[in-house]
Amino acid sequence: MYKSIAIIGLSYELPGIRNWSELSRSLKSKGTNIGTLSPGRLQDIYDKYGPVEMDTGGFIDRVDLFDNEYFDVTEREAVKMYPEHRLFLLHALRAFYDAGYTEKDLEGSGTGIFLASGKSQYLSFLDGQYDFFNGLTGIEATRLAKFLDLRGPAVTVNTTCSSSLVALHNACMSLEQRECDMVLTGGVRIGTITKERAGDFAIMSRTGACRPFDKDADGTMNGEGAVCMVLKRLEDAIRDEDPIYATIEGSAVNHGGARISSLTAPSIEAQKEVILKAWENARVDPKDIRFIEAHGTGTILGDPIEFSGISEAFTEKGVTGLTCKISSVKAQIGHLDTLCGLAGLLRVIAALNNKIIPPQANFAVINEHIEETDNVIEVQREPEYWDAGNGIRIGGVSSFGLTGTNVHMVVAHKEEESRLAADSDLYFLQLGAPTPERLSDIKQEISNVLENNRHTNLDALSRKLNRLYNVGKYNEGLSFTDSASLLKGLQQPVAVPEKETIFLLMDLDLQEYDRELIGTIFNENSLIKKCWEDLVGAAYLPERISDDKVTSVLFQYVLYKYLLSIPEGKMQVVTRQGEGILQQLLNNKVRPADIVQDPSLIIDNENSFNRQNFEYYLFKNFRQQRVILVDFSKGRQMQFPDADNVINISGGFERKERFLLYSELLASGRSPLKVPNVPVFLYDAQFPVYKLSRFWPKNVPSANVGQKATEPVEKIDKGVLTLAEIEARLKPIWKKLLEIEGDIAADDDFFEQGGDSLAGLDLLGQLNKEFKKNLIIYEEMFSYSTFGGLCGVLHDRLTGITVMPKLQAPVSANVAEKATGTVAVVKESEDATFRENKYKALLDTIQQSGALARITHGDILITGSTGFIGSFLVKRILDSTDANIICMARDKKGQRAEERFWSVFNESFGISAHERIRVVNADITDENLLSDKESRELLKNVTTVYHAAGSPAFVGNPNLQEHISFKGTKRIFDWALSNKIKSFNHISTIGITGNGLPEHIESFYETDLNMGQNVENYVHSATKLMAEEYINAHRSPDMGVNIFRIPNAGGRYDDGFTLLHMESNLMYMKLRRICKAGCYSDEFLEHNLNFRIVPVDMLIKVVCELSFYQHKHLSTFHLPFEKGFTMPEIIDAFIKNGIKLTKLDNNDFREYMRKWEENSEEYSVKLIKYGIYDKVRGRNYKIKTDATRLTLEKIKEPVAYDRLTYLKNVVSYCLKEGFLNTDTSLSPNFINQ
């Protein structure tokens, strides 16, 4: 290592150590935190395994807590997540916050993750319900990277005990090589062991105590914890004013090689060499090293080897006399296995900062195999002041893996003067959160910090929190003079403004700003400083301008631009008649550089200001609003004592006035303040503040405790289970999946009780395993979603009664009969020839018609703009038209609509802002959709609507009238009608054809709609069909309406990129299951997987091109994309991407698949199984799309792309994202021997 690496952020929880104060106290203590598991954790074990005796160790109290809402994780998924993964997310984000970096700062950055990860015991609590994703080693790093959009390397390490320091070493190398500019390293270790099992391990203490270097040492103790650290190159951390705990000056990693006497034996020579190499890399003089945190496991032979290795390293460098002290934290907290290295480093960091050499706990007499007399090192007996000498303290930490991998780190801390500002007479704090409850929790955490430390530096507190918290849905600004006034403000309830706030910028007079005030504001608020840099330029910083008047005018101009940029239309300028220098600057008639070069251009506007007219304007237009006058006038400011809705704030921007303005801007939902990073830590403060809840499976006692299956398989096979027996079997499965207590009634609905499509898959997987048969298919879940209905169909099928899903009647026949341009429900007596001839006549009309007229657009409104389809729709229209685009989105889970849209758009296309795109916050299901004044003003020039909002869920709540795909369509279409929109484009689905038509229907044409098709099992199809019916029944002759029935959208053509949640997308899950199976056969190659996806960009290109023309003869387009992919094509795409599947003969393949299915809890395994059903339900009709094809030919828009190249790109992207894996080795347990 050639450059120092700064440790700038920490978050941790160790046994008995949850914050900096407890960590600091532990440095002086010789006591330990070894004990029994907490009562709650013991109870979880007893509930599962009975009253087993557990060994003591260093344990953390709660491993079941998580804030699923903060991390956008469902409750069900949170239970499935391993507790190690949950704790890693919590501490990783807190480490970033400790360093001064929030989610917004990190989004899209090249930040890396280097993780130490081991095995989890949690699977044993999940009743064997193995989850592929959570079982992947290092998936917690992927979760964090996805949540924060981190794009640097994400690397997982396991070298047993040395894992975390190896991960840290690799992180430092990555920074050194500039693979990334910031890194998070860390991990979580949780593990318990029974008393009986502990006795089987030679390294475990029999006496219940870890005694490193002591004569009575007999082994180590189990330990748990979580540690996360944020790192940066030191030069960058200093530049960015990051807080710095310590610096890593050098490190080294090696292995004992052939020098070890056995696979798990340590080597003195190897340990000595790794220390020497670390010193060499750090370029330190060993005589300056005063303390080393030893690996110190407390074994009778391991400790002497480590002691000798350290001693010989010093001796080889010519060091004489007592120089360095050693001790090990393992005596206090236990052995944290993969995490023990970072736990040791954390102790060194605390020791450096507290200037204490920590003593060895559980130490009395030196190990007889250690020669400590006249040695250069010794075991530290008592806490001792750590003298800095030249102002720098240097220490080290070692970690030696059971696998033979050794690591040593050199760590330093330099004493520096505080960079905090002097005490002030007034401070400001901005706070924001997505809900009032979370804002209250933040205020309570700040109160706790103040109450526990009355000497808290208020400058550090306010600057740090202003850095971490910005605008949310609920906001509060607090001005305070001391801790008492801040505590009083924090104890007030969260205030929600009752009236809309309007800001009036009173541009009346030139102000005078002194340079010290300008410098203070620049240091306080980087938004204002950036305005200066963007508008005036770095060449004309205030210190480079000699003329004070020029500096003041430019600063006032910058303040105007800052204010006008924040409230999005709610800041209005009031000025005198005529044009002064500020108006000329705002209107770009004069440039800032012009007045720097020629100060004579500065002319104040001396025209009189008609106050009487202003008052009339003010009280006529803003009686119902709160009005904030930002008053840039000289002398006496305007006051309105009789108007309690008007507040005057001086434009002089002194501290009290600008803090009041910050508060008002914040309360109106705008972010007024962005603070540069602050080189301080808030010790004992834990941000962000989480709302922690328990997530743990409802444990059923393990079969190992003595329970046996009560029903033999033969009884199922013979089909003699009674309905009551089926109910008894289904009830615990139902209750466990939905996590509900109490009894289940026959009419209880799976989806109304909290089930979703993924839960439905799991339910079917459990049913198939319970009854040893595939009795029901995924699509039937909606037909039999009640407990009684599901039990009934299971009973009927077990007893041999054939039960087919019911054929749905037309969704809304009375609506369909009114439909314009569609064929209503066809009766069996109607002549198919008549329908065919009518369709042929339509084709002839399209063929013979002239060229289509292109539409001229005004503004364009797009719904669903944060969705996969919607975002690509926005991009295509942006590239293909000159229109302004208004994107409808809604606030969601604490993220504002505008932030949501630009986050998605930036991820997809690398665009984070565009002058032609505006975002309107609206919920498409709202009864008063877009009816507020601000929305009406924004949308007044809209002539075209693209409606892409909706949900693709295939199963769900049976109340279809309330489903977003229908209700949202009704709301936006009604709005379009009332606002006389000229063109309405609705994105529908080819799935409206459902799962079968009446037998007499041979063809389904684009002009068809409700033909009596079966859509009962498909929520998406049913609601889209209803939406089409509504549009056709209510459309106006003056409105052009286009309906686009699209197929399944897949990733982008060129690179396979997708925003789809692949883990819950049936098409992508089919790919994964084929890959995970790892094999195929000739028979399987003939299987119709029905895998059909279309490149989203190609799909949207066709939709847009059709929508740009006026269509007189056809308004519904059933997009004629090519057929799905065959099994041979999928296998070939796998091979081209390095995924090699094993070919088995047909019998072996069938047997392998049978065993795989039996041993898997995931129903999605069945998504690729073939030959399950005795009767294959083939489609009995043809879909005709000739009219759409002819129209595309008319506009010269062919539907063409290289299918196989696209499939290869999709597979490649899935590999890149870790969704597919090139390791496709077959499980030996499933192969015939």
C-alpha positions, 0 to 999 in steps of 0.5 A: 500500500502506498497511500494512507486510507482514511476510516471515515465512518463506523457503525457497530454492535458487539456484545455489551458495546452498542455505542462509542461511550460503551466502546470507550469504557471497555478500553479501561475495563478488564471485565467481560461481556460473556454470558448467556443468550437473552431470554427472547433468543433462548425462547426462540430456540426452545420453541423450535428445539425444546429445552436444549442447554446452550453454551455461553458466549458473547451475544448481542441481545436482539437479532430479529429486529429490522426496519422493512419499510425503510429498506422497501422490503415486504414483511414476508421477505423480511422474515425470509432474509437472514438476520445477518443480512438485515443487520448488515443493511442497518449498520452499513447505512449507519456507517455511511451516515456517520461519515456524512453520506446519505442515500442521495449522495451515494446514488449512482456512485462508484462506491464499492463493498467488500464484505466478510460473510460466513454461513448462517444458522437461520435456515434451521428456523425456516423449516427447511424452506430454502430460499435460493437468493438469501442462501447465496453467499454475499447476497447482502452486498447485492441488497445494499448495492441495489438499495443505494445504487452503488456501482463499484465492486461488490466482493465477498470474502471468507478465509475463516477467522481472517475474513474481515481483515482480508476484505479490508485489505482488498478494499484498500487495494481497490481504493489504491487502484482507483477502482472506486473512490469510497468503500464500505467494508464489514460484515455480521456474525451471528451464531449459537452453539449447544453445550453438548456441541461446544464440547466437540470442538477442541478450540472451545474453552471448557471453563467458559472463559477466553484467557489470551496469553494466560497460563490457564488458557484452554480455548476461545468463546463464541462471539457475535457482532456487526461492524461496518466501516467506510473508507476513502483515500486520505487525500480525498477525505481531507479534500472533502472535509470528511471526519477521520477516525484513523488511517490505515497506513499499510497492510499485508496478507500471506499464507503459511504454505508448506510451513504449517504442520497441519491444515489448520496449524499456525506458523510463526514464520508466516505470522512474522513475515506478514507483520514485516511486510505490513510495516514495509508497506506502511513505511513505519519505524517499528519503534513507533508502534506502541500497541498491537491488537493480537489475534489472541484466541486463548489457546495454550499453543496458539498464543505462544506462536503469535507472541513469538511471531510478533516478538521476532518481527520487532527483533529482526528490525533491530528493535531492543527494549520494551517497545510494544504492548499487546492484548486481545478483545476476544476475552471480552466479547468472544471470537467473532469468527469471520468478523473478529479482525474488524472487531479488533480493528474497532478496538484499536481505533477507539484506543487511538482516539481515547489515547489508551492502551487497553489491558488484557481481560481474564489475565493473571499469569503469563502462559508458561510457553511464552518468554516475556522477560526482557522481551520487546513486547509484553501483555498489557496488564492495566489501562495506560495512557498512550503517549503520542510523542510526535503527535501521531499514535501508531498501532496494529491489528492481526488476524489469522485464519484457521485456513492459514491466511494471515493479515496484519494492518498498521493503523495510525491517528494524528492529533489535530485541532478542531475545525469546528466554528466558534460558539454562535448565538443562533443555530439552525436545524433542518429535519425531514421525513416521509411520515410524521411518526418518523420525523418524531422519532428523529426528534426523539433521537436528537433529544436523547443525544442532548440529554445524555451529553449536555456538553454536545457541540451545537455547531457540530450537531446542527451542521452534521444533521443538516448534512444528513437530513433534507426535505421529506414529505414532513419537514421542520426547521428549528432555530435555537440558541442553546441546548435547552431551547433546542430540546424545547423545540424538539418536544413540540409536535410535528406541525403541518401547514394548514394553508398553501405558502406563496413566496414574493421576492420583493426586488426593490433596492440594492443591498450591501453585503459584507464579505464576511457574511458572504463567506459564512453563507457559502460555508453554511449552504453549498446550494448558494455557493454552487449558484455563484460558481454556476452563474458568476464562475470560479474565475470571479470568486468574491475574494478575487473581486476588489470592488465591494459594490460589485461583490454585493450586486453579484451576491444579491443576483445569486440569492435571487437565482437561488430563491427562484430555483427552489419553490417551483413556481411558488416564488414570484418576483415583485419589482418596480417599473423599469429595469435595474441592474438585477433585472438586467442580470435576470433577463440575461441582458447583462452578464456577471463578467460585464459588471466585474469588468465595468462597475459603471453598469451598476444602476439601481432602479429609482422608479417609485414603487406603488405600495397601494397597488401592491397591497390591492394585488396582495390581498385580492389574490392571496387571502387564502394563502400564507404569504412570505415576503422576501424583502430586498428593500432599504430602510423600513420594511413593509409590515402588515400588522392586520394581516396574520397571513403575511410574514416579512423576511429581510433580504439582508440575509443575516443569520436570524432572517435567513434561518427563518426563510430556511424554515419557511422554505422547508415547511413548503416542501422545498430543500433550502439548505445543503451543507458540505461535509463536516469533519466531526462525529456525533458520538453515541448518535445513531442515524438514520433513525429506524423503526425496528420491528421483530421479524422471525418465523412462527416456529413449529417444533422441529421433527427432531423433537419427536414429532412424526408424520401422522398420515402415510403417503399411501392414504394420499395416493389412494385418494381417501383423504376426507375433506376434513383431513384436507382442511387440517393439512391446509390450515397450518400451511395457510396460517404460516405463509400469511403469518396469521393467528386464530382460526380460518373460516371457509370464506377467508380469502388468501389475497384479502388476508395479505397474500400476493403472487409470490406467496401464491407460488409458495402456497402451491409449492407447499401443497404439491409437497404435502399431497405429493401431487400437482393438483392445482396450477398457478393460474387457478389460484384466483378461482379458488382463493378462499380456504373453503374453495381451495380445500374443495377443489383439492378434495375433488381432484384427489378423489378423481373428480374433474374440476375445470376452472369456470368459464367467465361471463363477459366482464361487463356485457352492458358496456361491451354492447355500447362499444364503438369499433368493437364486436360485441359478444358473439353468439354461437348462432352467428356465422363465422364467415360473416365475421371473417368477411367483415374483417377482410373488408377492413383490410381492403379499406386500410390497403386502399386508403391514402397516406396517414396524416401525422399528428401535431402535438402540444404538451404531452402527459404520460402516466406510469412514468416511473414504470418500466414501460413508462420510462421508455415511453418518455425517452422515445417521445423525448427523442422523437418530438419537440413537445414538453412532457409532463410525467405523472408520478406519486410520492412513495415510501418517503421518496418524492414523485420527482425524485422517483422519476429522475432516479428511474430515468437516470438509471435507465438512460443516464439523464438526471434532468431535462428542460422539456420534462416536468413531473406532477405529483398525482395518484392516478386512482384519486377521485379528484385527479389533477384538479388542484390549481397547480396541476391545472396550470401545469397541464393547460397546454396538454393535447395528448395523453399516453396512459401506461400506469397500471399493475401487471399482477396476475393474481390479487384482490378479486375486487376488480373495480378497485384495481389500478388497471381499471380504476386508474384508467377510468380516472385519467380517461374521465380527466381527458374527456373533461379537458377535451384532450385531442389524442388518448393512447392506452397501453393494454395487453395481448392478455385480454384474450384470456385463457380460452374462448368459447369453442365456436370462436375460431378467430380473435381479431384486433376489432374484437374485445369481449368474446366471452373469453376466460379471464377469471384467473387473470387479474391483469387481463380482466382489468385491462379488458374492463378498461378497454370496455370503458374507453370504448363506451365513453369515447368522444367523437372529437377525441382520437383514441388508440389502444395498444395491446402489447406482449410481455416487455423484456430488457432493452435490445442492445444490452438486456437492461431491465427495471423489471423485478426479475425475481418475481417475473414469471418469464425471467423465473423460467430462465432461472429455473432452466439454468438452476436445473443444470441439465436437459434432454432431447425430450425436454428440447421439444417442450413448449416453455411459452417463453416470450418477451419482446425488447422494450425499446423496440416495443415502445418504438412501434407504439409511438410511431403508430400513435403519431398518426391519425387513424380513421379505420383502426383504433385498436392495435394488437402488436404482431411481434414474433413467436416465443423462444424455443428450448433449443434457442434458450440452451444455445443462448446459455452456451454462448454466455458460458452457461453449460448445461449437462445433457441427460437421457430422457429417463435420467432427466425425468428422474432428476427433475422429479427428485429436484421437485421433491426436494425444493420448496419453491413452486417456481421449479414447476414453471419448467416441468413438463408433462405434468398434466394429462390433458394439455390445454391448447388454444382453440383459436387464432389471433388475427393481427393483419390489420395492425401489420398493414397499418405498420406497413403504411407508416413504414415501421417494420417489426423486425430485430434479431431474435437470437441476438436479443435472447443472448443479450438478455441472458448476458444481462441476467448473468451480470446482475447475478440473476443467473449463474454459470455454476450449473453443476448437478446435485449429486443427491438427485443423480441416479447412482 
